[in-house]
Each structure stands twice: as C-alpha cells, then as structure tokens.
Amino acid sequence: MASPVAIVTGASRGIGRHIALALARDGMDVVCAARSTREAPSKLPGTIEKTASEVEALGQRALAVPCDIRQEDQVAELVRRAAEELGRIDVLVNNAAVVAPAPFSEITAKRWDLMLDVNLGGTVLCTRAVLPTMLEQGSGRIINVSSGAVTDPKLAAQLGIISYAVSKAAVEALTTALAAELEASGIAVNCLRIESAIATEGAKLADPGVETEWEQPETAADAVRWLAARDTSYTGHIVTMEEARAAEARDAQP
Ligand SMILES: NC(=O)c1ccc[n+]([C@@H]2O[C@H](COP(=O)([O-])OP(=O)(O)OC[C@H]3O[C@@H](n4cnc5c(N)ncnc54)[C@H](OP(=O)(O)O)[C@@H]3O)[C@@H](O)[C@H]2O)c1
C-alpha cells in the first residue's frame, strides 16, 4: 500500500527539516518546500534537496519543490506536483515563517507586511491550494504552527516581535474557524503553539543575544508528528508542545 503523503513548508532547515524527517520515520512520503535550493542556496545552511535526500535515506519517497509561499503560482505548482507525482496529499504542515524584530514604533510598513505575507498569507495560500485534493479524498490533516508570542504580550514587546505575534494570532484564529467550516469534511485543522525557544538558525539569528534555555528542534517535530497521527475527528485544537508530550505519554500507557 502507498505511504501517506505530507507537504512540509520551510523544510530546508530548522524545525521544518526535523518535521520532514519525523514524518518520514512514521512512514510518510514527504514533499519538502522552501526557497533554498542547491542552485540558489541561502546564507543559512540547508536546502530542500538535502532534506529530501535525508527523507529518502529513511526509506520514503521525497520531492524537493522550490516554493516561495507568498507566490500563488508557486504554491499551485507545489500542490500540483505533490498530487501528480506522489498521488495524494494527506498532511500539510504550514511551518515556514519569518521573524524580523523591530519595535512597533519603528517598524516599516514593508517589514510589517513581510511578516503578515509569509506567516499568515503563506499559510492561507498553501491551505487553500490543498483543499480541493483533500475534499476530493474526504480526508486530510492541516497542521499550522504558532508561537508563545501570541499569549505572552510582554515577551512580544520586549523582543520587538509584535508583527510576528499578530501574524501567529491570526494563524490560530484561522485554525479554529477553518476547523469549524470543515467539520463534516473529514479534514482536521489543528495548530501547534511552540512556547519554548527552539535552537534553530532562524531563531538564533533573530535573537542573537538572548539568554535562554534552548530546546532541540526534534521536540517540536515530535509534537507535529503526534498531531499528524490523530484521527481526523480531532480538530480545531491549539496544542502546546507540553500538552502534546503529555498526551503522547498518556497514549503510550498500557
Ligand atoms: N525556533 C523557535 O524558537 C520557534 C518558537 C516558536 C515558534 N516557531 C515557529 O516554528 C516554525 C519554524 O521555525 P524555525 O525556528 O525552524 O525557523 P527557521 O530556522 O528560520 O526556518 C524557517 C523556514 O521557513 C522557510 N521560509 C521562510 N520564508 C519562506 C517563504 N517566503 N517561502 C517558503 N519558505 C520560507 C525557510 O526556508 P528558505 O529560507 O529556504 O525559504 C526555512 O526553511 C515557524 O513557524 C516559527 O514561527 C519557532
């Protein structure tokens, strides 16, 4: 039987790379999407081809599809290739995001728009693009990623990431409302709210001086893996990593 297929955005590095690997370990084929490619790498490490080859090394099929999630045509091509080349789309993980700190009083309109365009706009475009396939299948799981900045306004202000917090609050609102709209469709929509600092290239670049206890990206990937394994009746939830860990431990009890 063919493996389930997951699309992971922001799979070139950081948490997204680890989500791709965790889902592959759970037996999924993975479509790795982001902008950094072998031909056009970023200054930061990681490319979609590298993650895709790591997925293949775990025995699953992988596709590396270059995609700027702000561009509707590129998102359409991502979804077209996933459905045509791997046959179906079972999971979409809307992980890609940017954070570019600046105090609210100084933030330019361009920087504000960037945060909203990638973090919210990209999530909306990718979600809309997979829906026809998932609706036709009568099943699917959409997993969004938000941040503790949503529930900790002082932290958001202190780190100069109000625009980021606003974009992630909107992602959470999208999650619960879309889950309600899709309730009878067999498509689950949930969100992982990452409340701790995860040691990734992006996070360390955004907060170079921050003294904090960094958690490893594998822990966030495990929580996404747990969400991807829920029945589709489990929908409309905003889950923290701690809640996912506790639920997983409960599930593991005999
Ligand atoms: N790390 C933390 O402490 C933390 C805490 C709370 C929440 N989160 C959330 O966790 C998720 C992953 O964070 P991370 O720390 O792994 O970030 P990261 O290391 O900066 O990685 C971000 C990923 O998003 C991709 N990306 C950025 N803009 C894109 C665009 N326009 N189109 C397509 N891909 C794009 C990047 O790839 P390219 O550059 O190759 O496009 C990269 O793969 C994000 O949603 C973030 O908000 C992280």
PDBQT file of the ligand as one rigid body, heavy atoms in Angstrom, charges set to zero:
ROOT
HETATM    1  N1  LIG A 301      12.551  28.443  16.801  1.00  0.00    +0.000 N 
HETATM    2  C1  LIG A 301      11.725  28.872  17.743  1.00  0.00    +0.000 C 
HETATM    3  O1  LIG A 301      12.140  29.155  18.885  1.00  0.00    +0.000 OA
HETATM    4  C2  LIG A 301      10.248  28.992  17.454  1.00  0.00    +0.000 A 
HETATM    5  C3  LIG A 301       9.398  29.372  18.520  1.00  0.00    +0.000 A 
HETATM    6  C4  LIG A 301       8.037  29.488  18.272  1.00  0.00    +0.000 A 
HETATM    7  C5  LIG A 301       7.532  29.213  17.008  1.00  0.00    +0.000 A 
HETATM    8  N2  LIG A 301       8.381  28.857  15.991  1.00  0.00    +0.000 N 
HETATM    9  C6  LIG A 301       7.805  28.592  14.670  1.00  0.00    +0.000 C 
HETATM   10  O2  LIG A 301       8.310  27.376  14.169  1.00  0.00    +0.000 OA
HETATM   11  C7  LIG A 301       8.383  27.432  12.732  1.00  0.00    +0.000 C 
HETATM   12  C8  LIG A 301       9.788  27.086  12.253  1.00  0.00    +0.000 C 
HETATM   13  O3  LIG A 301      10.698  27.983  12.862  1.00  0.00    +0.000 OA
HETATM   14  P1  LIG A 301      12.290  27.797  12.742  1.00  0.00    +0.000 P 
HETATM   15  O4  LIG A 301      12.859  28.311  14.006  1.00  0.00    +0.000 OA
HETATM   16  O5  LIG A 301      12.595  26.434  12.256  1.00  0.00    +0.000 OA
HETATM   17  O6  LIG A 301      12.608  28.864  11.599  1.00  0.00    +0.000 OA
HETATM   18  P2  LIG A 301      13.883  28.973  10.614  1.00  0.00    +0.000 P 
HETATM   19  O7  LIG A 301      15.042  28.183  11.129  1.00  0.00    +0.000 OA
HETATM   20  O8  LIG A 301      14.056  30.425  10.348  1.00  0.00    +0.000 OA
HETATM   21  O9  LIG A 301      13.341  28.275   9.306  1.00  0.00    +0.000 OA
HETATM   22  C9  LIG A 301      12.274  28.887   8.602  1.00  0.00    +0.000 C 
HETATM   23  C10 LIG A 301      11.940  28.077   7.385  1.00  0.00    +0.000 C 
HETATM   24  O10 LIG A 301      10.903  28.792   6.671  1.00  0.00    +0.000 OA
HETATM   25  C11 LIG A 301      11.315  28.912   5.314  1.00  0.00    +0.000 C 
HETATM   26  N3  LIG A 301      10.759  30.128   4.715  1.00  0.00    +0.000 N 
HETATM   27  C12 LIG A 301      10.897  31.419   5.139  1.00  0.00    +0.000 A 
HETATM   28  N4  LIG A 301      10.277  32.248   4.290  1.00  0.00    +0.000 NA
HETATM   29  C13 LIG A 301       9.724  31.473   3.315  1.00  0.00    +0.000 A 
HETATM   30  C14 LIG A 301       8.966  31.744   2.154  1.00  0.00    +0.000 A 
HETATM   31  N5  LIG A 301       8.621  33.001   1.793  1.00  0.00    +0.000 N 
HETATM   32  N6  LIG A 301       8.565  30.707   1.370  1.00  0.00    +0.000 NA
HETATM   33  C15 LIG A 301       8.901  29.431   1.709  1.00  0.00    +0.000 A 
HETATM   34  N7  LIG A 301       9.625  29.106   2.787  1.00  0.00    +0.000 NA
HETATM   35  C16 LIG A 301      10.029  30.128   3.583  1.00  0.00    +0.000 A 
HETATM   36  C17 LIG A 301      12.846  28.914   5.355  1.00  0.00    +0.000 C 
HETATM   37  O11 LIG A 301      13.375  28.400   4.152  1.00  0.00    +0.000 OA
HETATM   38  P3  LIG A 301      14.014  29.254   2.949  1.00  0.00    +0.000 P 
HETATM   39  O12 LIG A 301      14.799  30.373   3.548  1.00  0.00    +0.000 OA
HETATM   40  O13 LIG A 301      14.836  28.183   2.273  1.00  0.00    +0.000 OA
HETATM   41  O14 LIG A 301      12.848  29.693   2.129  1.00  0.00    +0.000 OA
HETATM   42  C18 LIG A 301      13.114  27.888   6.459  1.00  0.00    +0.000 C 
HETATM   43  O15 LIG A 301      13.095  26.591   5.941  1.00  0.00    +0.000 OA
HETATM   44  C19 LIG A 301       7.926  28.838  12.358  1.00  0.00    +0.000 C 
HETATM   45  O16 LIG A 301       6.546  28.829  12.042  1.00  0.00    +0.000 OA
HETATM   46  C20 LIG A 301       8.171  29.637  13.623  1.00  0.00    +0.000 C 
HETATM   47  O17 LIG A 301       7.345  30.778  13.708  1.00  0.00    +0.000 OA
HETATM   48  C21 LIG A 301       9.722  28.743  16.194  1.00  0.00    +0.000 A 
ENDROOT
TORSDOF 0
